[in-house]
Amino acid sequence: MSSRLRDRTSCQPKLHNHHYQVTTKTAVAMPNYFTETLTCPLTELATNLSDSELRETAYEILVGACRSSGVKPLTFISHSEKNSGRAPELTSTASLQRSLSSTAASNVKKALGLKSSRKRHVSGESDSERVKKAVTIGEMLRVQMRVSEQIDSRVRRALLRVAASQLGKRIESIVLPVEMLQQLKPSDFPNQWEYDAWQRRNLKLLEAGLLLHPLLPLDKTDTAAQQLRQIIRGALEKPLETGKNNESMQALRSIALSLACRTFDGSVSETSHWADGFPLNLRIYRMLLEACFDVNDEISVIEEVDEVLELVKKTWVVLGMNQMLHDLCFLWILFNRYVVTGQVESDLLFAANNLLMEVEKDAKAMTDPDYSKIISSTLGTILGWAEKRLLAYHNYFHSDNTETMECVVSMAVLSAKIMVEDISHEYHRKRKEIDLARERVDNYIRSSLHVAFVQIMEKVKSSKRSSKNQQNQFPFLSILAQGVSTLAFSEKAIFSPLLKRWHPFAAGVAVATLHSCYGNELKQFVSGIGDLTPDILQVLRAADKLEKDLVQIAVENSVDSEDGGKSIIREMPPYEAESVISNLVKSWITTRLDRLKEWVDRNLQREVWDPRTNKENFAPSAVEVLRIVDEALEAFFLLPISMHAVLLPDLTTGIDRCILHYISKAKSGCGSQNTFVPSMPVLTRCSTRSKFVGVFKRKEKFQIAQGRKSQVGTTNSNGSLGISQLCCRINTLQHFRMELVVLAKRAISHVRNSESAHMDNIADGMGKAFELSTTACVEGIKQLCEITAYKIVFHDLSHVLWDGLYVGEVSSSRIEPFLQELEQYLEVISLTVHYRVRTRVITEVMKASFDGLLLVLLAGGPPRAFHLQDYETIADDFKSLCDLFWSNGDGLPADLIQKFSTTVNAILPLFHTDTDSLIEQFQYMTLETYGSSAKSKLPLPPTTGQWNPTEPNTLLRVLCYRSDETAAKFLKKTYNLPKKL
């Protein structure tokens, strides 16, 4: 049987396919309804019986079966009587002659879900004309089966003769083709050719029913079959004589009956099996079921389908049919008619689906292998057709035909379920319990979404190649993400509610599929990313938005699931677009910072620290560096990202380090306080003759001073920086200090205006921005101010301070030359240094001057010696020094001068104190400092540089420079200090 149930190309004539393109919301091309052909699930007959021949045979069986089941004998009505105006006596079978005037709704249509239709207007005929032509079921069936009145008359005439010769025998007890061959003669046909064709048809039927497709398999040794084959072969070559007493006819009858009445147990059956073998019986039965469709409207089922099927079922006894086979055949008829007529009448599909539910019930109870093969073949064809659409349902269905799609899904799921669960014994033996419907629908969703994704991708590529509009400027994956998002929401709105009947998480599976498809493309894109570009950022932002949309749909779809949607979410590994963006931005920041550091080094190499290069008196390199910093910040906030506040510290910290590097370079090479302070000479004692040494050297010192006056504000001859250059550096650091505050405020403003959601504590966080640089600026300004002051006092003015002040006679080497030259430096500072740090620099110069004066008084070396009467001169000089910085109220505040002059004011009175008192104070303070260990011999107190009137070393130094015999003897006796170096 399996070999005879192989598929053949088609049961219907080929129809041309017509494809119409429409556009869905997802912008996917979708074919409209179109005609196509299906592979017939029934095995092709081994003989060449045409559809018209099978239809005529079906009609003969139908009329004969109705005759056998009727209560009255079948009466022949001549053609002439039919054409006459008088109504014939209804003496034939009551079922065939039933009136068509009934208007009751069809139970069959109601059961199958078919709409009732009263349209009878075909080719301009009125209802009355149609009823007049077909007033009985029999007449209507003749018309439906395309049987001419002439053939109908011949069939009825033959059946009357058969009834007369086979009195009492029912239709299932005779071999109808044999009886028909014997009862009809050439004279019953219009011509010999038509008779010969009719005879060949009956012989082929006998061959098909008894030899090729018998109900019971033939024994190869059965001679009857061989004889029948010879008779048929001979009759096909030479017309058979069919007279009642003809030997050939008698032999044909005898052999045909012996073959038709065989049984499994070898006994002789009263029922003849000449038309109930597969697939001959199904082929013939299909012709009967086709009569349910209006001959003039191929997509409409006639209103009289109940009566027609009631008559058709009378043929079951001849064709070996039953309810299960009927349901299966009628299912195929309805489904096939829907497909081949262009899929325009969805009622046919709905009816086929309803009937498939009945077939499912039948399949559970059926164990016949032949039935299993036929149902597998039929449902396999239906399933193949359905899955072709469902595996790409976005191409076939849209919001206007979701009911049709639901029906197709139902048929696919039912067909698969019947084939796998109810027919397959392997399933019951091997397979574990699974949700077949969910598994199938899951596959449909994933397949169709993948197909739709590929189509969207191809469409975007095509659009990018051909389109020149503005949207074409967007990156491919960015446009693709928008299309996928649109597809996802369309899926959620249109298809997921429908598919949820079979798969509770249909929307989740759909978005997981789209997430995976887009993720594969994104992964390839990310792997090829080098530098950060606007297009790359746009793609990653689009991917992030798409992922959020897809995850949101998945979560909403999984609210009622046992695991809360975790299984679906696990199928959606994050794109990590934010992480990729973050890494790219960090890489971008690193590149910018590297470039900034290069610019810092390059500008510092060219920098000469000349305050005259601009009116603000700071370095041009600072302008360039700050410009690049500002450009970096602007470019950073122009990046289309949502994490400015998160990544800004990375940028500002890097900028901070670069500026710190600049500040360090700006301070380097300027020296320190100790660089300019002269070394203190070894302590000596004075003699009354020491002052004459200074007298002889004063002229030489004056000549040195004259030679150094021209170096104010320039680079010194020894290569050290000039005061103007130091001032330029101070101004530069002050400029950085102010600009860093501006940059921090600007960054805060940018963050607040950006899309960042991290707005908490932004101001606090940015308050610490550029912290290292700001602190370095403050420290650098302090250091440079001190260096500038000490350089002026101890280096540039050393010729009038260290080398000249109070050398020899105090009265002849006073402070006036130092003040004159110092005033020039103060004027340079006032004109050069930024007003915000000007006071700081001048204050440092004042402090350095005070320190210089004390150093001259307490560590000036052997050329200096002071008498008690010199105190007035020294005090007056110190007052002049303070007045220089006060400048009649235009200089430093008096309280500031007073604050830093405290030490000098405390030490100067020691120069007015008599020697004995000084010695007593020194001895007392030394004993206080060193305790009892100093009683035997006073220790030499170390030099700390922290001058104080109560500090032993300070008192000792005043004694060392006291031009007094008592002091000299004390120093000689106590410490044995020399008179000269």
LINVEN-V426268 format. One record per residue. N is the residue number from 1. PHI is phi in whole degrees, -180 to 180 (none if undefined). PSI is psi as a letter, one per 20 degrees, with the letter a starting at -180 (NA if undefined). Layout:
[[N & PHI & PSI] [N & PHI & PSI]]
//
This chain:
[[1 & none & h] [2 & -63 & h] [3 & -70 & h] [4 & -88 & i] [5 & -103 & j] [6 & -68 & q] [7 & -70 & q] [8 & -125 & r] [9 & -62 & g] [10 & -170 & q] [11 & -97 & i] [12 & -122 & q] [13 & -60 & q] [14 & -67 & p] [15 & -119 & q] [16 & -74 & q] [17 & -83 & p] [18 & -126 & o] [19 & -109 & p] [20 & -119 & p] [21 & -98 & p] [22 & -130 & r] [23 & -118 & p] [24 & -93 & r] [25 & -64 & h] [26 & -90 & j] [27 & 61 & k] [28 & -105 & p] [29 & -62 & p] [30 & -138 & p] [31 & -72 & q] [32 & -81 & a] [33 & -58 & p] [34 & -148 & q] [35 & -92 & q] [36 & -157 & r] [37 & -115 & q] [38 & -116 & q] [39 & -72 & p] [40 & -68 & p] [41 & -73 & i] [42 & -83 & p] [43 & -65 & q] [44 & -67 & q] [45 & -67 & q] [46 & -77 & i] [47 & -121 & q] [48 & -92 & m] [49 & -86 & p] [50 & -81 & r] [51 & -61 & h] [52 & -66 & h] [53 & -68 & g] [54 & -66 & h] [55 & -66 & g] [56 & -66 & h] [57 & -64 & g] [58 & -60 & h] [59 & -66 & g] [60 & -61 & g] [61 & -64 & g] [62 & -62 & g] [63 & -65 & g] [64 & -66 & h] [65 & -67 & h] [66 & -68 & h] [67 & -65 & g] [68 & -68 & h] [69 & -91 & i] [70 & -77 & r] [71 & -93 & i] [72 & -118 & q] [73 & -67 & q] [74 & -77 & p] [75 & -107 & p] [76 & -81 & p] [77 & -113 & o] [78 & -69 & q] [79 & -64 & h] [80 & -68 & h] [81 & -67 & h] [82 & -65 & h] [83 & -77 & i] [84 & -76 & r] [85 & -76 & i] [86 & -81 & q] [87 & -77 & p] [88 & -75 & q] [89 & -76 & p] [90 & -81 & m] [91 & -102 & i] [92 & -84 & a] [93 & -53 & p] [94 & -63 & h] [95 & -65 & g] [96 & -71 & h] [97 & -96 & j] [98 & -62 & q] [99 & -71 & q] [100 & -97 & j] [101 & -78 & i] [102 & -67 & p] [103 & -116 & j] [104 & -64 & q] [105 & -64 & q] [106 & -72 & p] [107 & -69 & h] [108 & -64 & g] [109 & -62 & g] [110 & -63 & g] [111 & -66 & h] [112 & -89 & i] [113 & 82 & k] [114 & -85 & p] [115 & -74 & q] [116 & -81 & p] [117 & -130 & p] [118 & -110 & j] [119 & -74 & o] [120 & -123 & j] [121 & -82 & n] [122 & -125 & p] [123 & 54 & k] [124 & 79 & j] [125 & -80 & q] [126 & -88 & r] [127 & -59 & g] [128 & -65 & h] [129 & -67 & g] [130 & -66 & g] [131 & -63 & h] [132 & -64 & h] [133 & -77 & h] [134 & -130 & n] [135 & -95 & i] [136 & -131 & r] [137 & -60 & g] [138 & -60 & g] [139 & -65 & h] [140 & -65 & g] [141 & -62 & h] [142 & -60 & g] [143 & -65 & g] [144 & -61 & h] [145 & -92 & j] [146 & 60 & k] [147 & -99 & p] [148 & -72 & r] [149 & -63 & h] [150 & -64 & g] [151 & -67 & g] [152 & -58 & g] [153 & -63 & g] [154 & -66 & g] [155 & -64 & g] [156 & -66 & h] [157 & -62 & g] [158 & -66 & g] [159 & -68 & h] [160 & -65 & h] [161 & -68 & h] [162 & -63 & g] [163 & -63 & h] [164 & -70 & h] [165 & -83 & h] [166 & -114 & l] [167 & -56 & p] [168 & 90 & i] [169 & -87 & p] [170 & -88 & r] [171 & -61 & h] [172 & -77 & i] [173 & -97 & i] [174 & -117 & r] [175 & -97 & n] [176 & -56 & g] [177 & -60 & h] [178 & -64 & g] [179 & -64 & g] [180 & -66 & g] [181 & -60 & h] [182 & -78 & h] [183 & -87 & h] [184 & -105 & p] [185 & -113 & r] [186 & -55 & h] [187 & -69 & i] [188 & -83 & i] [189 & -119 & q] [190 & -63 & h] [191 & -156 & r] [192 & -67 & h] [193 & -60 & g] [194 & -66 & h] [195 & -66 & g] [196 & -61 & g] [197 & -64 & g] [198 & -65 & g] [199 & -65 & g] [200 & -63 & h] [201 & -60 & g] [202 & -68 & h] [203 & -66 & g] [204 & -66 & h] [205 & -63 & g] [206 & -62 & g] [207 & -63 & g] [208 & -68 & g] [209 & -79 & h] [210 & -105 & h] [211 & -113 & g] [212 & -87 & g] [213 & -132 & l] [214 & -74 & q] [215 & -64 & g] [216 & -104 & p] [217 & -59 & q] [218 & -81 & q] [219 & -82 & p] [220 & -60 & h] [221 & -93 & j] [222 & -71 & o] [223 & -73 & h] [224 & -61 & g] [225 & -65 & g] [226 & -64 & g] [227 & -64 & g] [228 & -62 & h] [229 & -63 & h] [230 & -67 & g] [231 & -61 & g] [232 & -66 & g] [233 & -61 & g] [234 & -67 & h] [235 & -68 & h] [236 & -72 & h] [237 & -85 & h] [238 & -134 & p] [239 & -48 & q] [240 & -83 & p] [241 & -78 & p] [242 & -112 & j] [243 & -62 & q] [244 & -61 & h] [245 & -99 & j] [246 & -71 & p] [247 & -65 & g] [248 & -61 & g] [249 & -67 & g] [250 & -64 & h] [251 & -67 & g] [252 & -62 & g] [253 & -61 & g] [254 & -63 & g] [255 & -68 & g] [256 & -61 & g] [257 & -67 & h] [258 & -64 & h] [259 & -75 & h] [260 & -75 & h] [261 & -100 & j] [262 & -71 & q] [263 & -130 & r] [264 & -66 & h] [265 & -92 & j] [266 & 90 & i] [267 & -78 & r] [268 & -95 & p] [269 & -95 & q] [270 & -79 & i] [271 & -96 & p] [272 & -95 & p] [273 & -110 & n] [274 & -112 & i] [275 & -134 & j] [276 & -112 & j] [277 & -91 & q] [278 & -78 & q] [279 & -100 & j] [280 & -58 & g] [281 & -63 & h] [282 & -70 & h] [283 & -65 & g] [284 & -67 & g] [285 & -66 & h] [286 & -61 & h] [287 & -65 & h] [288 & -71 & g] [289 & -69 & h] [290 & -62 & h] [291 & -68 & i] [292 & -74 & i] [293 & -98 & p] [294 & -59 & p] [295 & -63 & h] [296 & -100 & i] [297 & -146 & n] [298 & -67 & i] [299 & -100 & i] [300 & -106 & p] [301 & -88 & p] [302 & -65 & q] [303 & -67 & h] [304 & -90 & k] [305 & -62 & h] [306 & -61 & g] [307 & -66 & h] [308 & -62 & g] [309 & -66 & h] [310 & -63 & h] [311 & -74 & g] [312 & -60 & h] [313 & -64 & i] [314 & -70 & i] [315 & -84 & i] [316 & -56 & h] [317 & -65 & h] [318 & -84 & g] [319 & -90 & i] [320 & 69 & k] [321 & -91 & r] [322 & -146 & a] [323 & -63 & h] [324 & -66 & g] [325 & -66 & h] [326 & -60 & g] [327 & -59 & g] [328 & -65 & g] [329 & -67 & g] [330 & -66 & h] [331 & -57 & g] [332 & -64 & g] [333 & -60 & g] [334 & -64 & g] [335 & -65 & g] [336 & -62 & h] [337 & -64 & h] [338 & -60 & g] [339 & -72 & g] [340 & -74 & i] [341 & -96 & j] [342 & 94 & j] [343 & 57 & k] [344 & -98 & h] [345 & -105 & n] [346 & -67 & h] [347 & -58 & h] [348 & -64 & h] [349 & -68 & g] [350 & -63 & g] [351 & -64 & g] [352 & -63 & h] [353 & -66 & g] [354 & -63 & h] [355 & -70 & h] [356 & -63 & h] [357 & -64 & h] [358 & -69 & g] [359 & -61 & h] [360 & -61 & g] [361 & -64 & g] [362 & -63 & g] [363 & -64 & h] [364 & -64 & h] [365 & -98 & i] [366 & -93 & p] [367 & -119 & i] [368 & -66 & p] [369 & -65 & h] [370 & -63 & g] [371 & -63 & g] [372 & -61 & g] [373 & -67 & g] [374 & -67 & g] [375 & -69 & h] [376 & -64 & g] [377 & -65 & g] [378 & -66 & g] [379 & -69 & h] [380 & -63 & g] [381 & -66 & g] [382 & -63 & g] [383 & -64 & g] [384 & -61 & g] [385 & -65 & g] [386 & -66 & g] [387 & -71 & h] [388 & -58 & h] [389 & -84 & g] [390 & -75 & h] [391 & -72 & i] [392 & -146 & l] [393 & -67 & i] [394 & -69 & i] [395 & -84 & i] [396 & -117 & h] [397 & -128 & q] [398 & -152 & a] [399 & -66 & i] [400 & -90 & i] [401 & -134 & k] [402 & -68 & h] [403 & -63 & h] [404 & -65 & g] [405 & -62 & g] [406 & -60 & h] [407 & -67 & g] [408 & -64 & g] [409 & -61 & g] [410 & -59 & g] [411 & -66 & h] [412 & -65 & g] [413 & -65 & g] [414 & -64 & g] [415 & -61 & g] [416 & -64 & g] [417 & -64 & g] [418 & -63 & g] [419 & -66 & h] [420 & -87 & g] [421 & -88 & g] [422 & -91 & h] [423 & -106 & g] [424 & -76 & o] [425 & -75 & h] [426 & -62 & h] [427 & -62 & g] [428 & -68 & h] [429 & -86 & h] [430 & -114 & h] [431 & -82 & q] [432 & -79 & r] [433 & -67 & p] [434 & -136 & r] [435 & -90 & n] [436 & -62 & g] [437 & -61 & g] [438 & -64 & g] [439 & -63 & g] [440 & -65 & g] [441 & -65 & h] [442 & -57 & g] [443 & -66 & g] [444 & -61 & g] [445 & -62 & g] [446 & -64 & g] [447 & -66 & g] [448 & -67 & g] [449 & -65 & h] [450 & -66 & g] [451 & -62 & g] [452 & -63 & h] [453 & -61 & g] [454 & -62 & g] [455 & -66 & g] [456 & -63 & g] [457 & -61 & g] [458 & -65 & h] [459 & -66 & g] [460 & -65 & g] [461 & -61 & g] [462 & -63 & g] [463 & -65 & h] [464 & -64 & h] [465 & -73 & h] [466 & -101 & h] [467 & -81 & q] [468 & -123 & j] [469 & -79 & a] [470 & -65 & h] [471 & -63 & h] [472 & -65 & i] [473 & -77 & i] [474 & -72 & q] [475 & -63 & q] [476 & -56 & g] [477 & -69 & h] [478 & -69 & g] [479 & -65 & g] [480 & -61 & g] [481 & -61 & h] [482 & -64 & g] [483 & -64 & g] [484 & -67 & h] [485 & -63 & g] [486 & -61 & g] [487 & -62 & g] [488 & -63 & g] [489 & -70 & h] [490 & -64 & g] [491 & -60 & g] [492 & -62 & h] [493 & -81 & h] [494 & -100 & g] [495 & -96 & h] [496 & -62 & g] [497 & -59 & h] [498 & -70 & g] [499 & -76 & i] [500 & -64 & i] [501 & -60 & h] [502 & -107 & h] [503 & -135 & o] [504 & -64 & h] [505 & -119 & l] [506 & -60 & g] [507 & -65 & h] [508 & -63 & g] [509 & -63 & h] [510 & -62 & g] [511 & -71 & h] [512 & -64 & h] [513 & -65 & g] [514 & -64 & h] [515 & -60 & g] [516 & -68 & g] [517 & -61 & g] [518 & -68 & h] [519 & -61 & h] [520 & -63 & g] [521 & -67 & g] [522 & -66 & h] [523 & -61 & g] [524 & -64 & h] [525 & -65 & g] [526 & -66 & h] [527 & -64 & h] [528 & -100 & j] [529 & -74 & p] [530 & -112 & e] [531 & -89 & q] [532 & -76 & p] [533 & -132 & r] [534 & -58 & h] [535 & -63 & g] [536 & -64 & g] [537 & -63 & h] [538 & -64 & g] [539 & -63 & g] [540 & -67 & h] [541 & -68 & g] [542 & -63 & g] [543 & -64 & g] [544 & -64 & g] [545 & -65 & g] [546 & -60 & g] [547 & -62 & g] [548 & -64 & g] [549 & -62 & g] [550 & -66 & g] [551 & -65 & h] [552 & -61 & g] [553 & -63 & g] [554 & -63 & g] [555 & -66 & g] [556 & -62 & h] [557 & -72 & h] [558 & -105 & j] [559 & -57 & g] [560 & -92 & j] [561 & -77 & q] [562 & -65 & h] [563 & -97 & j] [564 & 68 & k] [565 & 86 & j] [566 & -64 & h] [567 & -64 & h] [568 & -71 & g] [569 & -63 & h] [570 & -64 & h] [571 & -78 & i] [572 & -122 & m] [573 & -58 & p] [574 & -58 & q] [575 & -68 & h] [576 & 56 & k] [577 & -62 & h] [578 & -62 & g] [579 & -65 & g] [580 & -62 & g] [581 & -60 & g] [582 & -59 & g] [583 & -65 & h] [584 & -66 & g] [585 & -66 & h] [586 & -63 & h] [587 & -64 & g] [588 & -61 & g] [589 & -63 & g] [590 & -60 & g] [591 & -62 & g] [592 & -63 & g] [593 & -68 & h] [594 & -61 & g] [595 & -65 & h] [596 & -63 & g] [597 & -64 & h] [598 & -61 & g] [599 & -64 & h] [600 & -61 & g] [601 & -64 & g] [602 & -66 & g] [603 & -71 & h] [604 & -67 & h] [605 & -64 & h] [606 & -90 & i] [607 & -74 & p] [608 & -113 & i] [609 & 56 & l] [610 & -97 & o] [611 & -68 & i] [612 & -81 & i] [613 & -73 & h] [614 & -152 & r] [615 & -72 & i] [616 & -83 & i] [617 & 64 & k] [618 & -118 & r] [619 & -71 & p] [620 & -62 & h] [621 & -62 & h] [622 & -64 & h] [623 & -61 & g] [624 & -65 & g] [625 & -63 & g] [626 & -66 & h] [627 & -63 & g] [628 & -67 & h] [629 & -61 & g] [630 & -64 & g] [631 & -63 & h] [632 & -64 & g] [633 & -65 & g] [634 & -61 & g] [635 & -63 & h] [636 & -62 & g] [637 & -78 & i] [638 & -83 & i] [639 & -64 & p] [640 & -78 & m] [641 & -124 & r] [642 & -113 & j] [643 & -129 & k] [644 & -58 & g] [645 & -64 & h] [646 & -73 & g] [647 & -94 & i] [648 & -58 & g] [649 & -57 & h] [650 & -61 & g] [651 & -71 & g] [652 & -67 & h] [653 & -63 & g] [654 & -64 & g] [655 & -62 & g] [656 & -57 & g] [657 & -67 & h] [658 & -63 & g] [659 & -68 & h] [660 & -61 & h] [661 & -62 & g] [662 & -62 & g] [663 & -63 & g] [664 & -61 & g] [665 & -66 & h] [666 & -66 & h] [667 & -85 & h] [668 & -67 & q] [669 & 84 & j] [670 & -96 & i] [671 & 82 & a] [672 & -149 & a] [673 & -58 & g] [674 & -63 & h] [675 & -63 & h] [676 & -105 & h] [677 & -73 & p] [678 & -69 & q] [679 & -71 & p] [680 & -77 & p] [681 & -69 & r] [682 & -67 & q] [683 & -65 & p] [684 & -133 & r] [685 & -106 & q] [686 & -87 & q] [687 & -129 & r] [688 & -67 & i] [689 & -93 & i] [690 & -65 & h] [691 & -69 & h] [692 & -70 & h] [693 & -61 & g] [694 & -63 & h] [695 & -63 & g] [696 & -70 & h] [697 & -99 & i] [698 & -64 & h] [699 & -63 & h] [700 & -65 & g] [701 & -65 & h] [702 & -67 & h] [703 & -65 & h] [704 & -63 & g] [705 & -63 & g] [706 & -62 & h] [707 & -76 & i] [708 & -101 & i] [709 & -65 & h] [710 & -76 & i] [711 & -96 & j] [712 & -67 & p] [713 & 79 & j] [714 & -117 & r] [715 & -72 & p] [716 & -68 & q] [717 & -64 & h] [718 & -88 & j] [719 & 94 & i] [720 & -74 & r] [721 & -73 & q] [722 & -79 & r] [723 & -64 & h] [724 & -64 & h] [725 & -69 & h] [726 & -65 & h] [727 & -63 & h] [728 & -63 & g] [729 & -66 & g] [730 & -61 & g] [731 & -61 & h] [732 & -63 & g] [733 & -66 & h] [734 & -65 & h] [735 & -63 & g] [736 & -59 & g] [737 & -57 & g] [738 & -72 & g] [739 & -68 & h] [740 & -64 & h] [741 & -65 & g] [742 & -64 & g] [743 & -62 & g] [744 & -63 & g] [745 & -64 & g] [746 & -64 & h] [747 & -64 & g] [748 & -61 & g] [749 & -62 & g] [750 & -62 & g] [751 & -64 & g] [752 & -66 & h] [753 & -89 & i] [754 & -84 & a] [755 & -85 & j] [756 & -64 & q] [757 & -93 & i] [758 & -93 & m] [759 & -94 & i] [760 & -70 & p] [761 & 59 & k] [762 & -64 & g] [763 & -62 & g] [764 & -63 & g] [765 & -65 & g] [766 & -75 & i] [767 & -64 & h] [768 & -95 & i] [769 & -65 & q] [770 & 59 & k] [771 & -64 & g] [772 & -63 & g] [773 & -66 & g] [774 & -63 & g] [775 & -63 & g] [776 & -64 & h] [777 & -63 & g] [778 & -61 & g] [779 & -65 & g] [780 & -64 & g] [781 & -63 & g] [782 & -61 & g] [783 & -64 & g] [784 & -67 & h] [785 & -64 & g] [786 & -64 & g] [787 & -62 & g] [788 & -60 & g] [789 & -64 & g] [790 & -67 & h] [791 & -67 & g] [792 & -62 & g] [793 & -74 & g] [794 & -98 & i] [795 & -113 & f] [796 & -68 & h] [797 & -108 & j] [798 & -64 & h] [799 & -69 & h] [800 & -106 & i] [801 & -108 & f] [802 & -72 & h] [803 & -92 & i] [804 & -128 & h] [805 & -67 & p] [806 & 62 & k] [807 & -80 & p] [808 & 79 & c] [809 & -75 & p] [810 & -64 & g] [811 & -67 & h] [812 & -100 & j] [813 & -139 & l] [814 & -81 & a] [815 & -86 & i] [816 & -57 & g] [817 & -58 & g] [818 & -62 & g] [819 & -65 & h] [820 & -62 & g] [821 & -73 & h] [822 & -61 & h] [823 & -63 & h] [824 & -64 & g] [825 & -66 & h] [826 & -64 & h] [827 & -67 & g] [828 & -61 & g] [829 & -62 & g] [830 & -64 & h] [831 & -83 & i] [832 & -106 & g] [833 & -76 & q] [834 & -57 & q] [835 & -59 & h] [836 & -75 & h] [837 & -118 & j] [838 & -63 & g] [839 & -62 & h] [840 & -63 & g] [841 & -65 & g] [842 & -65 & h] [843 & -62 & g] [844 & -65 & h] [845 & -65 & g] [846 & -63 & g] [847 & -61 & g] [848 & -64 & h] [849 & -65 & g] [850 & -62 & g] [851 & -63 & h] [852 & -64 & g] [853 & -63 & g] [854 & -64 & h] [855 & -65 & h] [856 & -65 & g] [857 & -72 & h] [858 & -109 & i] [859 & -148 & k] [860 & -78 & i] [861 & 89 & r] [862 & -55 & h] [863 & -65 & i] [864 & -116 & p] [865 & -151 & p] [866 & -124 & p] [867 & -98 & r] [868 & -62 & h] [869 & -72 & i] [870 & -75 & i] [871 & -58 & g] [872 & -60 & g] [873 & -66 & g] [874 & -64 & g] [875 & -63 & h] [876 & -66 & g] [877 & -61 & g] [878 & -65 & h] [879 & -65 & h] [880 & -64 & h] [881 & -63 & g] [882 & -66 & h] [883 & -62 & h] [884 & -59 & g] [885 & -79 & h] [886 & -76 & h] [887 & 52 & l] [888 & 54 & k] [889 & 91 & i] [890 & -92 & i] [891 & -99 & c] [892 & -74 & q] [893 & -63 & q] [894 & -62 & h] [895 & -67 & h] [896 & -68 & g] [897 & -64 & g] [898 & -61 & h] [899 & -61 & g] [900 & -87 & i] [901 & -97 & j] [902 & -59 & g] [903 & -63 & g] [904 & -63 & g] [905 & -63 & h] [906 & -80 & h] [907 & -90 & h] [908 & -56 & h] [909 & -59 & h] [910 & -62 & h] [911 & -74 & i] [912 & -105 & i] [913 & -85 & p] [914 & -67 & r] [915 & -66 & g] [916 & -61 & g] [917 & -62 & h] [918 & -63 & g] [919 & -64 & g] [920 & -63 & g] [921 & -61 & g] [922 & -62 & g] [923 & -62 & g] [924 & -63 & g] [925 & -68 & h] [926 & -70 & g] [927 & -62 & h] [928 & -63 & h] [929 & -78 & g] [930 & -104 & i] [931 & 76 & b] [932 & -65 & h] [933 & -67 & i] [934 & -91 & i] [935 & -71 & g] [936 & -72 & g] [937 & -151 & p] [938 & -70 & p] [939 & -73 & q] [940 & -80 & o] [941 & -68 & p] [942 & -72 & q] [943 & -86 & o] [944 & -103 & h] [945 & 82 & i] [946 & -96 & n] [947 & -68 & p] [948 & -159 & p] [949 & -64 & i] [950 & -106 & j] [951 & -91 & p] [952 & -55 & g] [953 & -67 & h] [954 & -63 & g] [955 & -63 & g] [956 & -60 & g] [957 & -68 & h] [958 & -64 & h] [959 & -66 & h] [960 & -63 & h] [961 & -100 & j] [962 & -83 & o] [963 & -80 & n] [964 & -153 & p] [965 & -66 & h] [966 & -63 & g] [967 & -64 & g] [968 & -65 & g] [969 & -64 & g] [970 & -62 & g] [971 & -69 & h] [972 & -66 & g] [973 & -68 & g] [974 & -79 & g] [975 & -125 & i] [976 & 56 & l] [977 & -72 & q] [978 & -76 & r] [979 & -80 & h] [980 & -146 & r] [981 & -74 & NA]]
//
